Amino acid sequence: MDRLVPRWRPQSQQQQQQQQQQQQQFQEEEEEEGEVRSKQTLINGENGRRGEGEEASAAPKPFMGLNSKLCQLMLRLFFVLQVTKLADKVLKFTGSGKIKTRMLLITDHAIHLIDPDANVLKRRIALAAVDRMCLSKLNDNFFAFIVPTEYDCLMASTRKTEIVTVLVEATKGKSTYEIGVVFSNRFQYHPAADTVKEVQFEQIEGGIKTRILNKTKR
């Protein structure tokens, strides 16, 4: 039995035109998709991130990339930072003898001590509560805030002179309070209600010797 073999028939002109139109439409769609992908890559980068030097179509959100604790701290101190007279990284000496790093912010009305690692405001001391500052007569970095209604604070900073100047200027001429400055190579302070310490300074060859001693409270 003979098999039937379909004969090839040449396409009509109309069929050729339809096929060309379909191919052209398919190419246009591919080019359109490629253009969209190129724009997206420009904005977000190769791996879905924004490309370097390129701007995203949507504006970034405030505080984007910061952890929630830091955002809360920034919002809490937003108005404080508007009137900050001085900001400095200092060393704080605790009653147990430990040394802590703190950010010191001085404003018109208070001293703020911030833990830069935990992003937490550790202490706020009203300027009106500070009775005096104690410093040695030597070229060291130590100073103490004496706060009779709370507890005292011993710190060290290379900007000690500037800190003293800012605090004195901030309270100068106040009718109710003014921070005093006491220079002595030996002074006492209370790091806690039941603790008394004495700081002693001595000029020696090659520098200054500083000792912090425990004292018995009377």
One Martini backbone bead per residue (centre of mass of N, CA, C, O) as a GRO file, in nm:
protein
  218
    1MET     BB    1   0.096   0.036   0.024
    2ASP     BB    2   0.066   0.356  -0.030
    3ARG     BB    3   0.197   0.643   0.083
    4LEU     BB    4   0.111   0.950   0.203
    5VAL     BB    5   0.253   1.248   0.078
    6PRO     BB    6   0.294   1.555   0.158
    7ARG     BB    7   0.270   1.843   0.000
    8TRP     BB    8   0.443   2.117  -0.086
    9ARG     BB    9   0.333   2.447  -0.017
   10PRO     BB   10   0.330   2.747  -0.096
   11GLN     BB   11   0.314   3.043   0.040
   12SER     BB   12   0.137   3.296   0.075
   13GLN     BB   13   0.153   3.633   0.101
   14GLN     BB   14  -0.031   3.656   0.350
   15GLN     BB   15   0.116   3.447   0.532
   16GLN     BB   16   0.390   3.592   0.534
   17GLN     BB   17   0.294   3.853   0.665
   18GLN     BB   18   0.189   3.726   0.928
   19GLN     BB   19   0.459   3.603   1.018
   20GLN     BB   20   0.620   3.871   1.029
   21GLN     BB   21   0.440   4.009   1.240
   22GLN     BB   22   0.484   3.803   1.467
   23GLN     BB   23   0.794   3.834   1.484
   24GLN     BB   24   0.797   4.139   1.542
   25GLN     BB   25   0.628   4.127   1.803
   26PHE     BB   26   0.820   3.939   1.960
   27GLN     BB   27   1.069   4.129   1.951
   28GLU     BB   28   0.938   4.372   2.095
   29GLU     BB   29   0.881   4.223   2.362
   30GLU     BB   30   1.175   4.151   2.426
   31GLU     BB   31   1.285   4.443   2.429
   32GLU     BB   32   1.100   4.545   2.656
   33GLU     BB   33   1.198   4.347   2.877
   34GLY     BB   34   1.499   4.428   2.862
   35GLU     BB   35   1.459   4.725   2.944
   36VAL     BB   36   1.335   4.674   3.222
   37ARG     BB   37   1.577   4.511   3.335
   38SER     BB   38   1.787   4.735   3.304
   39LYS     BB   39   1.653   4.941   3.493
   40GLN     BB   40   1.646   4.759   3.745
   41THR     BB   41   1.955   4.722   3.763
   42LEU     BB   42   2.028   5.020   3.798
   43ILE     BB   43   1.873   5.052   4.071
   44ASN     BB   44   1.948   4.753   4.226
   45GLY     BB   45   2.132   4.585   4.078
   46GLU     BB   46   2.234   4.262   4.025
   47ASN     BB   47   2.122   4.158   4.338
   48GLY     BB   48   1.881   4.379   4.413
   49ARG     BB   49   2.057   4.619   4.444
   50ARG     BB   50   2.166   4.920   4.453
   51GLY     BB   51   2.344   5.101   4.254
   52GLU     BB   52   2.617   5.265   4.223
   53GLY     BB   53   2.524   5.605   4.181
   54GLU     BB   54   2.221   5.541   4.208
   55GLU     BB   55   1.878   5.620   4.194
   56ALA     BB   56   1.591   5.577   4.336
   57SER     BB   57   1.257   5.627   4.287
   58ALA     BB   58   1.247   5.594   4.590
   59ALA     BB   59   1.253   5.727   4.887
   60PRO     BB   60   1.413   5.702   5.165
   61LYS     BB   61   1.388   5.612   5.478
   62PRO     BB   62   1.403   5.705   5.781
   63PHE     BB   63   1.661   5.538   5.944
   64MET     BB   64   1.776   5.349   5.748
   65GLY     BB   65   1.964   5.076   5.902
   66LEU     BB   66   1.872   5.118   6.187
   67ASN     BB   67   1.827   5.044   6.490
   68SER     BB   68   1.575   5.076   6.720
   69LYS     BB   69   1.736   5.193   6.958
   70LEU     BB   70   1.873   5.424   6.804
   71CYS     BB   71   1.613   5.561   6.711
   72GLN     BB   72   1.502   5.623   6.991
   73LEU     BB   73   1.740   5.794   7.084
   74MET     BB   74   1.728   6.007   6.859
   75LEU     BB   75   1.439   6.101   6.923
   76ARG     BB   76   1.486   6.175   7.223
   77LEU     BB   77   1.747   6.376   7.130
   78PHE     BB   78   1.660   6.583   6.919
   79PHE     BB   79   1.626   6.846   7.097
   80VAL     BB   80   1.894   6.832   7.246
   81LEU     BB   81   2.088   6.861   6.990
   82GLN     BB   82   2.006   7.160   6.923
   83VAL     BB   83   2.161   7.256   7.226
   84THR     BB   84   2.447   7.163   7.205
   85LYS     BB   85   2.765   7.255   7.344
   86LEU     BB   86   2.881   6.951   7.400
   87ALA     BB   87   3.080   6.672   7.262
   88ASP     BB   88   3.214   6.366   7.424
   89LYS     BB   89   3.455   6.125   7.484
   90VAL     BB   90   3.460   5.932   7.784
   91LEU     BB   91   3.572   5.838   8.112
   92LYS     BB   92   3.426   5.620   8.354
   93PHE     BB   93   3.427   5.582   8.712
   94THR     BB   94   3.345   5.346   8.917
   95GLY     BB   95   3.292   5.223   9.236
   96SER     BB   96   3.440   4.933   9.147
   97GLY     BB   97   3.675   5.035   8.918
   98LYS     BB   98   3.554   5.076   8.656
   99ILE     BB   99   3.565   5.135   8.295
  100LYS     BB  100   3.370   5.366   8.102
  101THR     BB  101   3.220   5.445   7.807
  102ARG     BB  102   3.122   5.785   7.716
  103MET     BB  103   2.880   6.017   7.623
  104LEU     BB  104   2.909   6.371   7.634
  105LEU     BB  105   2.635   6.597   7.703
  106ILE     BB  106   2.595   6.953   7.674
  107THR     BB  107   2.353   7.170   7.788
  108ASP     BB  108   2.161   7.423   7.918
  109HIS     BB  109   2.042   7.199   8.162
  110ALA     BB  110   2.241   6.940   8.102
  111ILE     BB  111   2.384   6.616   8.165
  112HIS     BB  112   2.483   6.357   7.935
  113LEU     BB  113   2.496   5.991   7.954
  114ILE     BB  114   2.619   5.762   7.703
  115ASP     BB  115   2.592   5.446   7.567
  116PRO     BB  116   2.747   5.353   7.267
  117ASP     BB  117   2.677   5.040   7.259
  118ALA     BB  118   2.356   5.050   7.364
  119ASN     BB  119   2.207   5.319   7.314
  120VAL     BB  120   2.200   5.463   7.616
  121LEU     BB  121   2.065   5.652   7.864
  122LYS     BB  122   2.218   5.664   8.183
  123ARG     BB  123   2.239   5.991   8.242
  124ARG     BB  124   2.090   6.279   8.418
  125ILE     BB  125   2.222   6.611   8.488
  126ALA     BB  126   2.145   6.878   8.638
  127LEU     BB  127   2.293   7.178   8.669
  128ALA     BB  128   2.154   7.253   8.945
  129ALA     BB  129   2.286   6.985   9.092
  130VAL     BB  130   2.565   7.108   9.057
  131ASP     BB  131   2.803   7.227   9.274
  132ARG     BB  132   3.084   7.101   9.153
  133MET     BB  133   3.425   7.099   9.040
  134CYS     BB  134   3.701   6.866   9.034
  135LEU     BB  135   4.056   6.944   9.026
  136SER     BB  136   4.366   6.959   8.943
  137LYS     BB  137   4.688   7.134   8.914
  138LEU     BB  138   4.741   6.951   8.681
  139ASN     BB  139   4.820   6.779   8.361
  140ASP     BB  140   4.534   6.629   8.344
  141ASN     BB  141   4.203   6.442   8.284
  142PHE     BB  142   4.061   6.491   8.550
  143PHE     BB  143   3.712   6.484   8.679
  144ALA     BB  144   3.440   6.611   8.898
  145PHE     BB  145   3.106   6.560   8.988
  146ILE     BB  146   2.917   6.731   9.234
  147VAL     BB  147   2.615   6.560   9.369
  148PRO     BB  148   2.438   6.575   9.656
  149THR     BB  149   2.142   6.451   9.563
  150GLU     BB  150   2.310   6.204   9.459
  151TYR     BB  151   2.593   6.131   9.268
  152ASP     BB  152   2.905   6.107   9.178
  153CYS     BB  153   3.156   6.192   8.904
  154LEU     BB  154   3.424   6.025   8.746
  155MET     BB  155   3.648   6.160   8.494
  156ALA     BB  156   3.796   6.150   8.151
  157SER     BB  157   3.963   6.410   7.942
  158THR     BB  158   4.120   6.596   7.687
  159ARG     BB  159   3.866   6.823   7.732
  160LYS     BB  160   3.853   6.950   8.019
  161THR     BB  161   3.873   7.259   7.986
  162GLU     BB  162   3.625   7.283   7.800
  163ILE     BB  163   3.415   7.166   7.992
  164VAL     BB  164   3.445   7.376   8.215
  165THR     BB  165   3.384   7.628   8.046
  166VAL     BB  166   3.097   7.550   7.952
  167LEU     BB  167   2.970   7.520   8.238
  168VAL     BB  168   3.029   7.801   8.345
  169GLU     BB  169   2.882   7.957   8.116
  170ALA     BB  170   2.597   7.818   8.153
  171THR     BB  171   2.584   7.938   8.478
  172LYS     BB  172   2.633   8.221   8.438
  173GLY     BB  173   2.411   8.436   8.611
  174LYS     BB  174   2.250   8.263   8.779
  175SER     BB  175   2.019   8.300   9.037
  176THR     BB  176   2.025   7.986   9.164
  177TYR     BB  177   2.295   7.893   9.000
  178GLU     BB  178   2.656   7.786   9.025
  179ILE     BB  179   2.940   7.648   8.912
  180GLY     BB  180   3.206   7.527   9.074
  181VAL     BB  181   3.577   7.548   9.109
  182VAL     BB  182   3.814   7.297   9.220
  183PHE     BB  183   4.162   7.305   9.314
  184SER     BB  184   4.315   6.977   9.369
  185ASN     BB  185   4.542   6.703   9.465
  186ARG     BB  186   4.288   6.644   9.670
  187PHE     BB  187   3.983   6.449   9.653
  188GLN     BB  188   3.640   6.389   9.714
  189TYR     BB  189   3.395   6.123   9.640
  190HIS     BB  190   3.052   5.991   9.553
  191PRO     BB  191   2.961   5.702   9.375
  192ALA     BB  192   2.788   5.649   9.637
  193ALA     BB  193   2.609   5.661   9.922
  194ASP     BB  194   2.830   5.432  10.067
  195THR     BB  195   3.074   5.588   9.908
  196VAL     BB  196   3.428   5.669   9.940
  197LYS     BB  197   3.664   5.868   9.753
  198GLU     BB  198   4.016   5.926   9.672
  199VAL     BB  199   4.203   6.165   9.490
  200GLN     BB  200   4.547   6.144   9.378
  201PHE     BB  201   4.815   6.375   9.298
  202GLU     BB  202   5.143   6.330   9.127
  203GLN     BB  203   5.449   6.457   9.053
  204ILE     BB  204   5.657   6.298   8.819
  205GLU     BB  205   5.879   6.147   8.637
  206GLY     BB  206   5.714   6.167   8.322
  207GLY     BB  207   5.453   6.262   8.507
  208ILE     BB  208   5.136   6.142   8.648
  209LYS     BB  209   5.013   6.036   8.956
  210THR     BB  210   4.724   5.823   9.006
  211ARG     BB  211   4.492   5.784   9.286
  212ILE     BB  212   4.233   5.551   9.402
  213LEU     BB  213   4.068   5.564   9.714
  214ASN     BB  214   3.938   5.417   9.987
  215LYS     BB  215   3.691   5.539  10.215
  216THR     BB  216   3.566   5.607  10.524
  217LYS     BB  217   3.255   5.659  10.630
  218ARG     BB  218   3.118   5.890  10.877
   0.00000   0.00000   0.00000
